[in-house]
Amino acid sequence: QVKKHLAMASLLVPVGVVLAAAAGQLSIWLALAILSGCILFAVYQGSSKQGQASTAAEAANATRQQWDYIIVGGGTAGCLLANRLTAGKGAGKRVLVLEAGSADYNHPMIRIPAGVLKLFQGDKDWNFTSENETQTSGRGVYLCRGKVLGGSSAVNVALYTRGSKTDYDAWEHEFGCVGWASNDVLPLFKRTEDDLTGCAAANPECHAMGGEWAVEHVRYQNPLSKLFLQACKQARLPENDDFNDWSKSQEGAGRFPVSSRRGVRVHAASALLAPALADNTRKLMVLTGAFVRKILLDKQVAQGVQFSADGIVHTARLAPGGEVLLTGGAVHSPHLLMLSGIGPKEELQRHGIDVLHDLPGVGENLQDQPAAVVSFECPKNKRGISVTSKIRIPHTTLPHPGPALEWLLRKTGPLCSTGCDHGGFFRTSAASQDCPCPDLQLRFLAARAVTADGMGSFTKFRDITDHPDGFSFQSVAVRPKSRGRVVLASADPEAKPVIMTNYLTDPQDFATIREGIRLGRRLAEQPA
């Protein structure tokens, strides 16, 4: 469908544009701008029309049934559970997924990896901002969370990194999470993975092919990204060609694998939920625009949930022995628990919510990874080298038709990249002595940052007509010691919760970021 609409646009418009430009009626850049508009029109016309929220009638149909599982949140975990609980041993189980966000997981800006620039702070993003940040002079930090089927896997930068083997072993051995050791979870990673990088052939112990979730290297390398890898060699940093190989250290520099298949983003809805919905033998229903207001309990046992859809409040009920599964993530799950009367007694009473279960840990121990950027501008004779220049018509905010056509026709080029697919993991002098793993992730971007934190540059880029060429190093403290919390803003279910991340309140996090900035400066000084 996209190619059909593209062919129509290419037949009807560009000939007139080129003739007009040749006659002096239009500048070449205006001609390109019109061509870009035609391409965008083709992309949007060829996209699926599935963005509509569920209707009140569809929601009412869900209330007339009883469900074995009600999954609250259609993000990464929710899509995976919907797939697995309705197949194999779960065949015949009735599963309802309630997603507050959009159904349009095939939107062009989701499918195109570089489209993430348009997703941040848009209608498919909860667009949270942290509060009471003492270490940033009170400035809140933007926190992206996906508000669409697929959740944050549909709107993030798509890096496919499993973490360290020791993390999972610690979950089981130190915290008692039986079944979460590395030997337990590795087969599950491999079951889902469809490796297209060559790692599965070279290392079948850690990788596999044939799963639902495709993993590849970005089908484009900016010249600056290649120079970054050269600079790492010159700085005598180790190389790493597989950050998910648990038989060795994660340290080193290289290309991060990404969640995509032949240049198209792969996320939880496209990889896991869509195949389940396409199987008519499964008893699976998904409602979007369905905002869960509270869990309904009887004697501390969940009976169902109350949710609103299409302006009407509904009740979905469990079958005997059924379960409500909270998959809203680190923000929405504790928020919903507290709205339902489960959480710290003082916090619930402060907002007039009946305490059904005093559980002090709800909303506590929030952990997020702080990041800071060091950035450099290229000399004027290198104008046009950054990825930001390659995807734009100069002196405008309009997309350049060249990369757009390349992605549409070949699924290659700069639009295949979210921008930070090169980098590495490193153990700095600030790392804890009781943990052998890297404490720093360094992400290289072939683009000039214009804010101190990376996310700010992503969102500001959309409005800047003359973005400077350059490159940036984003330092991420991947083993944060600082702890935050999620609390209620009010008893109104639709009021955003208060998120206090407490970034950099632990001096070790600050030290890791400092060492990351120093490493970025050191790499910028290399001959490459």
Backbone torsions as a table, in degrees:
resi	resn	phi	psi	omega
1	GLN	NA	-42.1	179.8
2	VAL	-62.2	-45.6	-179.1
3	LYS	-64.9	-34.6	178.4
4	LYS	-62.6	-49.0	179.6
5	HIS	-66.1	-36.5	178.1
6	LEU	-63.1	-41.4	178.6
7	ALA	-62.6	-41.6	178.5
8	MET	-62.5	-45.3	-179.5
9	ALA	-64.3	-40.1	-178.1
10	SER	-68.4	-27.4	178.4
11	LEU	-78.5	-38.9	-169.8
12	LEU	-86.3	-32.4	-167.8
13	VAL	-108.4	-50.7	-169.7
14	PRO	-59.7	-32.7	-179.1
15	VAL	-60.0	-46.7	179.2
16	GLY	-65.2	-37.3	179.6
17	VAL	-63.9	-46.5	-178.6
18	VAL	-64.4	-42.6	178.7
19	LEU	-61.7	-42.4	179.7
20	ALA	-64.7	-39.7	178.7
21	ALA	-65.3	-41.8	179.7
22	ALA	-63.7	-31.9	-179.5
23	ALA	-81.5	1.4	178.7
24	GLY	83.4	7.3	-177.7
25	GLN	-81.7	-23.0	-179.3
26	LEU	-136.1	147.2	171.3
27	SER	-75.3	160.0	179.9
28	ILE	-62.5	-33.5	-179.0
29	TRP	-71.2	-35.2	176.7
30	LEU	-67.9	-36.5	176.1
31	ALA	-60.7	-43.1	178.2
32	LEU	-65.4	-35.7	178.7
33	ALA	-62.3	-42.3	178.8
34	ILE	-65.7	-40.2	177.6
35	LEU	-62.3	-40.1	177.6
36	SER	-60.7	-41.5	177.9
37	GLY	-60.6	-39.7	178.1
38	CYS	-63.3	-41.6	-179.4
39	ILE	-65.6	-44.5	178.1
40	LEU	-61.9	-40.3	176.9
41	PHE	-58.9	-43.0	179.8
42	ALA	-62.8	-42.2	-179.3
43	VAL	-63.3	-47.4	-176.8
44	TYR	-69.4	-37.6	178.6
45	GLN	-67.0	-31.6	-178.6
46	GLY	-85.6	-5.5	-178.9
47	SER	-79.0	164.4	-178.3
48	SER	-71.2	153.7	179.9
49	LYS	-101.7	50.6	-172.7
50	GLN	-110.5	21.8	-175.9
51	GLY	-82.9	-5.1	-176.8
52	GLN	-71.3	139.4	176.2
53	ALA	-72.9	159.8	177.9
54	SER	-64.2	146.6	-178.6
55	THR	-84.7	167.3	176.6
56	ALA	-62.5	-33.9	178.9
57	ALA	-66.8	-40.8	178.2
58	GLU	-65.8	-40.7	178.2
59	ALA	-64.6	-40.5	179.2
60	ALA	-63.0	-34.1	177.7
61	ASN	-62.8	-37.0	178.9
62	ALA	-67.1	-30.3	-178.2
63	THR	-77.2	-14.8	-179.9
64	ARG	-86.1	-0.1	179.5
65	GLN	-118.3	165.2	171.0
66	GLN	-112.3	145.3	-170.0
67	TRP	-119.9	141.6	175.0
68	ASP	-73.5	-35.3	177.9
69	TYR	-139.4	132.2	169.4
70	ILE	-112.9	114.8	-177.9
71	ILE	-97.9	119.5	-177.9
72	VAL	-98.7	99.9	-179.1
73	GLY	117.7	116.9	-179.3
74	GLY	-98.1	39.0	178.4
75	GLY	-88.4	-151.5	-174.0
76	THR	-59.0	-53.4	-179.0
77	ALA	-66.9	-40.1	-178.7
78	GLY	-62.7	-42.1	179.0
79	CYS	-66.5	-41.0	178.7
80	LEU	-62.7	-46.2	-179.4
81	LEU	-64.6	-39.6	179.0
82	ALA	-60.5	-38.0	179.1
83	ASN	-69.9	-51.5	-172.2
84	ARG	-73.6	-34.6	-176.4
85	LEU	-76.5	-11.5	179.4
86	THR	-109.2	7.7	-179.0
87	ALA	-125.9	165.6	176.5
88	GLY	57.7	-123.6	179.9
89	LYS	-65.7	-18.8	179.9
90	GLY	-89.9	1.6	-179.2
91	ALA	-55.7	131.5	-178.2
92	GLY	95.8	-15.1	177.5
93	LYS	-71.5	140.9	-179.9
94	ARG	-95.3	120.9	-173.4
95	VAL	-125.4	129.4	176.2
96	LEU	-115.4	126.6	176.1
97	VAL	-108.2	126.5	178.7
98	LEU	-113.8	113.9	-179.1
99	GLU	-118.6	125.5	-178.3
100	ALA	-72.5	-24.1	-174.4
101	GLY	-90.4	-157.9	-172.4
102	SER	-79.6	156.2	173.9
103	ALA	-90.3	-6.4	-168.4
104	ASP	-83.7	62.7	-179.1
105	TYR	-75.5	-8.0	175.7
106	ASN	-102.0	16.8	177.6
107	HIS	-55.6	141.1	-177.9
108	PRO	-54.5	-37.5	-178.3
109	MET	-72.7	-14.4	171.7
110	ILE	-86.1	-42.8	-178.1
111	ARG	-66.6	-38.8	178.2
112	ILE	-81.5	115.9	-176.6
113	PRO	-54.3	-41.7	-179.9
114	ALA	-69.6	-12.0	176.5
115	GLY	-63.6	-10.2	178.2
116	VAL	-56.3	-27.1	178.8
117	LEU	-61.4	-30.2	179.5
118	LYS	-88.2	-16.9	-175.8
119	LEU	-83.4	-35.1	-177.8
120	PHE	-59.8	129.1	178.8
121	GLN	62.9	23.0	175.7
122	GLY	-100.2	-164.5	-175.3
123	ASP	-76.1	-6.4	177.6
124	LYS	-106.7	21.7	-177.8
125	ASP	-133.9	130.7	175.9
126	TRP	-66.5	-21.7	171.5
127	ASN	55.7	56.2	177.3
128	PHE	-79.7	156.8	171.8
129	THR	-134.9	131.6	179.7
130	SER	-70.9	160.2	-176.6
131	GLU	-129.8	161.0	175.0
132	ASN	56.4	42.3	-179.6
133	GLU	-83.4	97.1	-175.6
134	THR	-66.9	-28.6	-176.4
135	GLN	-88.4	-0.2	175.9
136	THR	-122.1	30.8	178.9
137	SER	56.9	31.3	178.4
138	GLY	86.1	-4.8	179.6
139	ARG	-71.9	126.6	176.2
140	GLY	-73.7	155.3	-179.9
141	VAL	-112.2	129.0	179.8
142	TYR	-64.5	132.8	-179.8
143	LEU	-125.3	111.9	179.5
144	CYS	-81.1	131.9	172.5
145	ARG	-139.7	130.8	-174.1
146	GLY	-66.0	130.9	177.5
147	LYS	-116.6	61.4	-174.6
148	VAL	-165.0	156.6	173.5
149	LEU	-55.9	132.5	-172.1
150	GLY	103.2	-19.7	176.0
151	GLY	58.9	-143.4	-176.5
152	SER	-68.6	-19.0	176.1
153	SER	-66.5	-17.4	179.4
154	ALA	-91.3	-11.9	-174.8
155	VAL	-131.1	7.4	-179.2
156	ASN	-92.5	-169.9	-177.4
157	VAL	-88.2	8.3	165.0
158	ALA	69.8	14.5	178.1
159	LEU	-70.7	135.0	-178.3
160	TYR	-104.5	93.1	-179.5
161	THR	-131.2	121.5	-174.4
162	ARG	-81.0	-16.8	-173.0
163	GLY	96.5	-171.5	-176.9
164	SER	-96.4	146.6	177.0
165	LYS	-56.0	-38.4	-176.6
166	THR	-66.3	-25.9	177.9
167	ASP	-60.9	-49.1	-177.2
168	TYR	-67.6	-39.0	178.5
169	ASP	-64.0	-36.9	178.4
170	ALA	-66.6	-37.8	178.5
171	TRP	-56.4	-41.2	-178.9
172	GLU	-79.8	-50.9	-169.9
173	HIS	-78.0	-33.3	-177.4
174	GLU	-96.1	-29.9	-173.3
175	PHE	-116.3	0.5	173.0
176	GLY	76.9	18.7	179.0
177	CYS	-84.3	80.1	-176.5
178	VAL	-62.8	133.9	-178.8
179	GLY	95.2	-0.5	-178.5
180	TRP	-109.6	10.0	177.1
181	ALA	-67.9	162.3	-175.9
182	SER	-58.6	-37.1	179.0
183	ASN	-67.1	-24.7	178.9
184	ASP	-80.9	-40.7	-172.6
185	VAL	-87.7	-24.0	-178.2
186	LEU	-58.8	-44.5	177.1
187	PRO	-60.2	-30.0	179.1
188	LEU	-73.7	-39.8	173.3
189	PHE	-59.0	-45.1	-177.3
190	LYS	-68.0	-34.9	179.2
191	ARG	-61.5	-36.6	-177.0
192	THR	-84.7	-25.0	-169.2
193	GLU	-78.5	140.0	167.1
194	ASP	-124.3	87.9	-172.9
195	ASP	-75.3	126.2	178.4
196	LEU	-116.4	11.6	-177.9
197	THR	-91.3	-14.6	-172.9
198	GLY	98.2	-7.8	-178.9
199	CYS	-66.8	-33.0	-179.0
200	ALA	-64.3	-38.5	178.7
201	ALA	-70.2	-38.3	-177.8
202	ALA	-80.3	-28.7	-173.8
203	ASN	-143.5	72.5	-178.5
204	PRO	-66.2	-12.8	177.5
205	GLU	-68.2	-29.6	-175.3
206	CYS	-114.4	-9.5	-174.8
207	HIS	-137.4	163.3	180.0
208	ALA	-151.7	165.8	176.0
209	MET	-122.6	157.2	174.8
210	GLY	100.1	-5.4	178.3
211	GLY	-79.6	-177.6	-177.0
212	GLU	-78.2	-26.3	-168.9
213	TRP	-101.5	104.4	-178.5
214	ALA	-76.9	141.2	179.5
215	VAL	-132.7	129.3	179.5
216	GLU	-148.5	173.4	168.4
217	HIS	-89.3	147.7	-178.7
218	VAL	-56.1	136.3	-176.6
219	ARG	-84.2	45.4	179.3
220	TYR	-169.5	141.5	173.2
221	GLN	-134.1	118.0	175.9
222	ASN	-69.7	146.4	178.2
223	PRO	-54.1	-35.3	179.4
224	LEU	-67.8	-32.3	178.0
225	SER	-66.8	-37.8	176.5
226	LYS	-65.7	-38.4	178.4
227	LEU	-67.9	-32.1	176.3
228	PHE	-59.6	-45.3	179.5
229	LEU	-64.3	-36.2	175.7
230	GLN	-64.8	-41.9	-179.9
231	ALA	-62.5	-37.7	178.0
232	CYS	-62.2	-40.3	176.4
233	LYS	-63.6	-44.7	-179.7
234	GLN	-63.2	-31.1	178.2
235	ALA	-84.1	3.8	178.5
236	ARG	62.5	34.3	173.4
237	LEU	-85.3	145.7	-180.0
238	PRO	-67.3	154.3	174.5
239	GLU	-94.7	154.5	175.1
240	ASN	-144.4	115.9	-178.6
241	ASP	-96.3	1.0	179.5
242	ASP	-157.2	98.5	-178.0
243	PHE	-74.8	-7.5	-179.7
244	ASN	-110.0	19.6	175.9
245	ASP	-89.1	105.6	-175.8
246	TRP	-80.8	2.8	177.1
247	SER	-87.9	-2.8	-178.7
248	LYS	-143.1	175.8	178.4
249	SER	-68.1	150.3	177.9
250	GLN	-82.2	-5.6	-176.9
251	GLU	-65.5	148.7	174.4
252	GLY	128.8	170.7	-179.3
253	ALA	-110.9	149.0	179.0
254	GLY	176.2	-159.1	177.9
255	ARG	-97.7	126.9	176.8
256	PHE	-74.8	134.4	171.6
257	PRO	-69.6	151.1	-177.7
258	VAL	-127.6	158.2	178.5
259	SER	-85.8	91.1	177.8
260	SER	-159.3	157.6	177.3
261	ARG	-127.5	110.8	-178.9
262	ARG	50.4	49.6	172.4
263	GLY	84.3	2.3	179.8
264	VAL	-112.7	131.3	-178.6
265	ARG	-56.7	137.4	171.1
266	VAL	-107.7	132.5	177.9
267	HIS	-143.6	178.7	-170.4
268	ALA	-63.1	-35.1	-179.4
269	ALA	-73.4	-42.4	-178.7
270	SER	-71.7	-36.8	-175.1
271	ALA	-85.4	-34.5	-169.6
272	LEU	-118.4	-42.6	-177.1
273	LEU	-77.8	-44.0	-177.0
274	ALA	-58.0	-46.1	178.1
275	PRO	-62.5	-35.4	179.0
276	ALA	-67.4	-40.4	178.8
277	LEU	-68.3	-29.8	-179.6
278	ALA	-75.2	-15.0	179.9
279	ASP	-89.5	102.7	-175.1
280	ASN	-69.0	-9.6	178.5
281	THR	-80.7	-13.3	-177.4
282	ARG	-87.1	145.1	178.8
283	LYS	-97.4	73.9	-173.3
284	LEU	-125.9	128.4	174.8
285	MET	-125.4	137.0	178.5
286	VAL	-123.3	125.3	174.8
287	LEU	-113.3	132.4	175.9
288	THR	-112.7	161.6	-170.6
289	GLY	66.1	21.9	-176.9
290	ALA	-106.5	99.8	-174.3
291	PHE	-92.5	112.6	-179.0
292	VAL	-77.5	124.9	-174.3
293	ARG	-95.6	-34.3	178.3
294	LYS	-167.2	158.3	172.3
295	ILE	-89.7	134.9	179.5
296	LEU	-93.1	124.0	-176.3
297	LEU	-123.5	149.5	172.9
298	ASP	-132.9	113.0	-177.0
299	LYS	55.1	45.3	177.0
300	GLN	64.6	20.9	175.5
301	VAL	-117.3	127.7	-178.2
302	ALA	-66.1	133.3	178.5
303	GLN	-112.1	-16.9	-178.0
304	GLY	161.5	-160.9	179.8
305	VAL	-139.6	155.7	172.0
306	GLN	-105.3	130.7	-179.3
307	PHE	-142.0	157.8	177.4
308	SER	-112.0	141.2	178.0
309	ALA	-150.8	130.9	178.5
310	ASP	56.3	35.7	175.3
311	GLY	82.0	5.0	-177.8
312	ILE	-123.4	139.8	177.9
313	VAL	-87.9	130.5	-177.3
314	HIS	-124.8	165.9	174.5
315	THR	-126.6	124.4	174.2
316	ALA	-105.6	131.7	-173.4
317	ARG	-116.3	150.2	179.2
318	LEU	-86.2	149.5	167.9
319	ALA	-74.3	161.4	177.5
320	PRO	-53.3	129.6	-178.8
321	GLY	81.7	2.8	-178.9
322	GLY	-73.8	170.5	-176.3
323	GLU	-135.5	144.5	167.6
324	VAL	-96.3	124.5	-178.7
325	LEU	-109.7	117.9	-179.7
326	LEU	-89.5	116.1	-178.9
327	THR	-128.3	36.6	-178.4
328	GLY	-87.6	-2.4	177.4
329	GLY	88.3	-170.3	-171.1
330	ALA	-69.6	-17.6	-179.9
331	VAL	-102.5	-54.1	-172.0
332	HIS	-72.9	-34.3	-177.9
333	SER	-65.1	-50.1	177.1
334	PRO	-65.6	-31.7	177.7
335	HIS	-60.7	-47.5	-179.1
336	LEU	-66.9	-38.7	177.8
337	LEU	-58.5	-45.7	-178.8
338	MET	-67.2	-39.9	176.8
339	LEU	-61.7	-25.6	-178.4
340	SER	-90.8	1.9	178.7
341	GLY	92.4	15.7	179.5
342	ILE	-116.5	114.3	-178.4
343	GLY	158.9	-167.9	-179.1
344	PRO	-63.1	127.2	-175.4
345	LYS	-53.1	-46.7	-176.2
346	GLU	-64.0	-39.2	-179.0
347	GLU	-66.9	-41.6	-179.4
348	LEU	-68.3	-44.8	-179.1
349	GLN	-64.7	-32.2	-180.0
350	ARG	-60.6	-26.2	-178.5
351	HIS	-111.0	12.8	175.5
352	GLY	72.1	26.4	179.9
353	ILE	-97.8	129.9	178.4
354	ASP	-60.9	132.3	-179.2
355	VAL	-85.6	108.7	176.5
356	LEU	-92.1	-28.3	177.1
357	HIS	-155.5	114.0	179.0
358	ASP	-75.7	104.4	-176.8
359	LEU	-129.1	93.0	-170.1
360	PRO	-60.7	-25.3	-175.3
361	GLY	-76.0	-13.1	-177.1
362	VAL	-65.5	125.6	-179.7
363	GLY	87.1	-9.3	-178.9
364	GLU	-91.6	171.0	173.7
365	ASN	63.6	31.0	176.6
366	LEU	-66.5	129.7	-179.7
367	GLN	-124.8	124.4	175.4
368	ASP	-135.8	157.6	-172.7
369	GLN	-99.3	110.4	179.8
370	PRO	-71.4	151.7	-178.3
371	ALA	-140.1	150.4	175.3
372	ALA	-143.0	156.0	-171.9
373	VAL	-121.0	139.1	165.6
374	VAL	-118.5	131.3	-169.9
375	SER	-135.8	153.5	-176.5
376	PHE	-135.2	142.8	179.0
377	GLU	-97.2	138.6	179.0
378	CYS	-78.9	153.1	175.5
379	PRO	-64.5	160.4	-174.5
380	LYS	-61.3	-28.5	-179.5
381	ASN	-73.7	-5.7	175.8
382	LYS	-104.7	15.3	-179.6
383	ARG	-55.0	129.9	178.6
384	GLY	99.8	-2.1	-175.8
385	ILE	-80.9	-29.7	-176.9
386	SER	-71.3	154.2	179.6
387	VAL	-63.0	-30.4	179.2
388	THR	-64.0	-31.4	178.0
389	SER	-79.0	-31.0	-175.9
390	LYS	-73.1	-24.7	-175.8
391	ILE	-99.5	2.1	-177.8
392	ARG	-121.8	148.0	165.4
393	ILE	-72.4	128.8	-175.7
394	PRO	-52.9	140.3	175.7
395	HIS	67.0	19.7	177.4
396	THR	-139.0	174.6	171.5
397	THR	-104.6	13.1	-177.1
398	LEU	-84.3	142.1	177.6
399	PRO	-67.4	141.8	176.9
400	HIS	-75.4	133.8	-176.6
401	PRO	-68.2	-23.6	-178.2
402	GLY	-60.6	-58.7	177.3
403	PRO	-60.8	-34.1	179.4
404	ALA	-63.6	-45.4	178.2
405	LEU	-64.8	-39.9	-179.5
406	GLU	-61.6	-42.2	179.0
407	TRP	-68.6	-43.7	-177.4
408	LEU	-62.3	-39.8	-172.7
409	LEU	-93.9	-30.9	-173.7
410	ARG	-125.1	-12.0	-176.1
411	LYS	57.0	40.7	174.8
412	THR	-131.0	177.4	176.1
413	GLY	97.6	-178.5	-172.8
414	PRO	-63.2	-22.3	179.0
415	LEU	-72.5	-9.2	175.8
416	CYS	-77.4	-8.5	-174.0
417	SER	-113.5	140.3	171.8
418	THR	-84.8	-5.2	172.2
419	GLY	112.0	-23.2	-173.0
420	CYS	-127.1	45.6	-175.1
421	ASP	-92.4	8.8	171.2
422	HIS	-120.1	149.2	179.5
423	GLY	160.6	-146.8	-179.4
424	GLY	179.7	175.3	175.7
425	PHE	-118.8	137.5	-176.0
426	PHE	-142.2	147.7	176.0
427	ARG	-99.1	117.0	-175.9
428	THR	-96.0	176.0	177.8
429	SER	-68.4	-12.6	179.2
430	ALA	-88.9	-4.6	-175.3
431	ALA	-64.7	149.1	178.3
432	SER	-67.1	140.4	179.7
433	GLN	-72.9	-21.1	-177.7
434	ASP	-89.5	5.2	178.7
435	CYS	-133.9	124.9	-176.1
436	PRO	-82.7	-0.3	-171.0
437	CYS	-88.2	159.1	175.2
438	PRO	-60.6	142.9	176.5
439	ASP	-103.7	-6.1	-176.1
440	LEU	-127.3	131.1	165.3
441	GLN	-107.2	128.7	176.5
442	LEU	-109.7	121.1	178.2
443	ARG	-108.1	128.0	177.8
444	PHE	-97.5	133.8	176.4
445	LEU	-122.9	129.2	177.4
446	ALA	-81.8	53.9	-176.9
447	ALA	-157.4	150.6	179.2
448	ARG	-83.8	126.3	176.0
449	ALA	-79.0	146.6	178.8
450	VAL	-120.6	3.9	174.2
451	THR	-136.2	165.8	-177.1
452	ALA	-71.4	-28.4	177.5
453	ASP	-110.6	146.5	-173.0
454	GLY	-60.3	-39.0	-176.3
455	MET	-64.8	-33.2	178.5
456	GLY	-62.6	-38.1	178.5
457	SER	-66.7	-38.4	177.4
458	PHE	-57.9	-45.2	-174.6
459	THR	-77.4	-32.3	-179.3
460	LYS	-77.1	-25.5	-177.6
461	PHE	-56.0	-34.1	-176.2
462	ARG	-60.6	-25.9	-172.9
463	ASP	-106.6	-0.6	-176.7
464	ILE	-97.9	124.2	-177.2
465	THR	-84.2	-28.3	-179.7
466	ASP	-124.8	71.3	-179.6
467	HIS	-70.1	128.6	-178.1
468	PRO	-68.3	147.8	174.7
469	ASP	-79.4	145.1	179.3
470	GLY	170.8	-163.4	179.4
471	PHE	-147.8	159.5	-173.6
472	SER	-141.5	153.3	173.3
473	PHE	-120.0	120.6	177.6
474	GLN	-101.6	118.6	-179.8
475	SER	-96.2	125.5	-177.3
476	VAL	-121.5	123.3	175.7
477	ALA	-81.2	98.7	-169.8
478	VAL	-83.6	-5.7	176.0
479	ARG	-126.4	66.2	-173.6
480	PRO	-66.6	141.4	175.0
481	LYS	-97.7	-22.4	179.8
482	SER	-66.9	146.5	-178.9
483	ARG	-128.2	135.2	179.4
484	GLY	-118.1	-162.1	-178.6
485	ARG	-158.6	158.4	174.3
486	VAL	-115.3	126.9	179.2
487	VAL	-131.4	169.6	-178.7
488	LEU	-80.0	142.4	169.7
489	ALA	-87.5	-32.7	177.5
490	SER	-166.3	-179.5	177.4
491	ALA	-83.9	-0.9	178.4
492	ASP	-74.2	117.9	-177.4
493	PRO	-59.1	-27.5	-175.8
494	GLU	-91.5	0.2	174.2
495	ALA	-80.7	132.0	179.8
496	LYS	-62.2	141.4	176.4
497	PRO	-69.9	164.9	175.1
498	VAL	-91.2	124.5	-178.0
499	ILE	-111.8	117.0	178.0
500	MET	-115.7	102.4	-176.3
501	THR	-81.6	-25.0	-177.5
502	ASN	56.6	40.3	178.9
503	TYR	-52.4	137.3	171.0
504	LEU	63.3	16.9	175.5
505	THR	-74.9	-19.3	172.2
506	ASP	-95.2	126.8	-175.9
507	PRO	-60.7	-23.9	-179.6
508	GLN	-68.4	-37.3	176.5
509	ASP	-62.5	-43.2	178.8
510	PHE	-60.5	-41.6	-178.9
511	ALA	-65.4	-39.1	178.6
512	THR	-64.1	-44.7	178.5
513	ILE	-61.4	-42.1	178.9
514	ARG	-59.6	-44.0	179.2
515	GLU	-67.3	-32.5	176.5
516	GLY	-65.4	-41.0	177.1
517	ILE	-63.5	-41.1	178.1
518	ARG	-62.9	-40.1	179.3
519	LEU	-65.3	-41.0	177.5
520	GLY	-60.0	-43.4	178.0
521	ARG	-64.6	-39.0	178.7
522	ARG	-62.8	-42.4	179.5
523	LEU	-66.6	-36.7	179.7
524	ALA	-66.3	-21.7	-179.9
525	GLU	-84.4	-6.8	-177.2
526	GLN	-71.2	154.7	-177.7
527	PRO	-56.5	-32.7	-178.9
528	ALA	-58.7	NA	NA
